[in-house]
Amino acid sequence: MSDFTQYLAALASANRLGHDIEWVFYPGMLPESRLKWWGDFTTRPAAHEGIDICFYRTRTGQIRHLPPGAPVPAWSSGTVLNICDDFLGNTLVVAPESVASGGTRVLEVYSHLSVCETIRPGSGLQTGQIIARIADTHAIGSVLSPHLHLSCIEVPAHIPSDALNWSLFPRREKVNVMNPVFM
């Protein structure tokens, strides 16, 4: 997998934000956090499985957020294993080419999206390819700002592709959630 900082630069480039922005992450947006960064700002029922990418600071100091429809590039080259629903849109599950391990596999999970029509299970992806757009969370009545939820999850290799979904991902006894910042 590519370096997380490089991915953030690719996301900024895909959205024509410039090279001088600074991504902003509040505690509830980070991996393993139990805090909410929206609504009542209380706690989540379970630890966060990834990182939420939404807000950035412009060179003039303004805080802005990615809009609905913002393009989402692939973090690394790989193969789409599954596309499933999540509570804000769709989730795209990808097996990156560069990560392989004995009895497990590491997956990139992109969530809260509208996946490009040409992307299907079995599709090959290239690093930087636009694979989806951020879902319009407000259109479904959510108080959450549109954002990309990005997870890296290690699962047993025997789990079938169609079972790689949000029924499995929060189950810490079955999956190992990895911090994408350190991938």
N, C-alpha and C positions, 0 to 999 in steps of 0.2 A: 504494500500500500504506500501511497505517497505521503509525504509529511503533511500534517494537519495545517500548518501555516501556509503551505503551498496551495492546499485546497481552498482555504479562505481567500487567497489571492485570486484563484481561478473563479470563485463565486463572485467576488467583487468585479472582476473583469467581465464575466458573462452578463452582469447587470449594469455595466458601464458606470460603476461607482467611482472610478479613479483609483490611483495607487496610494493616495494619501489619506484614506479613511482608517478608522480604528474600530474594530469590532468590539461591541460591548456585551458582556455576559453578566447577568445578575445571578445571585446564588442559586435560585431555583431552576436555572437553565442548565446547570452543570451536572455531569454524571454523578450518580449516587445521592444527589440531593433529595431531601424529603420536603423541601419548601416549594411553594407555588410562587411563580413570578407573575401571576395574573389574578383577577377577581379579588377574593378575600385575603390573599397572601398567607393563607394558613399552611397546613401541611398536606402532603400527598398521602394516599393510603399505602404506597410502596415507593421504594427508592427509584429515582429517575434512571431509565435504561440508556440514556445517551446524552447528547448535548443539543440544545435548541439554539439555532442560529437565526437571529431576527434583527437585532438593533446594531446600528453603527453610528459613529461620531464623524461628522464632516470636519474638514480642516478649519472651519469657522466655529466648531464646538457644538453645532446642533446635533441632537440625537434624532435619528430617523430610523424607520424600519423597512424591511423588504416588503414590497407591495404584493398583493395577490397577483399571480401570474408571472412572478419573477422566475427567470430560467434557472434551472438547477443542473450543473454539470456533473458528470461521473467523476468520483474521486480517483478511481483507478480503472484500468482495463479489467474486464471480467465477463461473466455470464449471468444473465438474469435467471434466477431460480423460481421466483414467485412474485406475483402482484396480488395484493390482498387489500381489503378495506381496513381503515383505522377510524377512530372516532372523529377525525377532521378531514379525511380525504382517502387517499390510497397510499399504500406502502409498497416500495420496490425493494426486493431482497436480491442481493448480488453476491456471487462468489468471485472475489478478486483473483486474478491469475497468479499474483505473486505470493499468495499465502496458502500454504498446504502443510498439513500436520498429520501424524499417524491416524488415530481413530477419530479425529475431530476435524471440523472445518471452521474457518473464520469467515463471517459474513459482514457485508456492509448493508445497513438497513436505512433507507431513506424514507421518511414518513411525512404525512400531511401534505400530499401532493396531488396533482392531476398529471398522471403519467402520459407521455407522448404516445399517440396511437400506434406508432411504428414499433414501440417497445413491447415485447411479449416474452413470456418464459422461453428460455432457449436463445434469446437474442444475445449476440456478443456486443460488448460496449468497449469504447475506447476512452482513455483518460481525457477529460475535458468535454466530451460529447454531451450535448444538452439532452437529458433523459426525461425531464419532467418540468413542471411549473408548480410554484407554491400555490396550494389550494386557497380559495377565498373563504376563510374561516368565518367571516362575518355574514356571509350569504347563508350559512346554515345556523345562524343565531348564536355562535360561540363568542365569548368574551375574550378569547385568546387572539392575539394579533397573528396574522399570517406568518408562518415561520417554517424552517426546515428542521425537522428532528432527525439527527444523524446518530446511529448506533453502530458499534462494532460488537458482534456477538459470536462467541465460540459455541458450537453445538456438536453433539455426536454426529459422525459422518453418516450413520445409518438412518437418520431422520429424513423421510421423504420430502421433496421440495414443496409439495402442497400443504405440508404441516408446518412450514416455516412461516408463522403468522403471529398475531397478537394473542392467541390462546397460549402460545409457547413462550414468547420472548420475556414476559415478566416472571416466569417460573425459575427462580434462581437455583432450585435444586436440579434443574434440567439443562440450564444454559449458564455460560460464563459471560457476563457483561464486561466488556473491555472499554477503557477510556480512550476514545478516538484521538484525543490530544496527544497521547503517547504512542500511537501506532506508527 
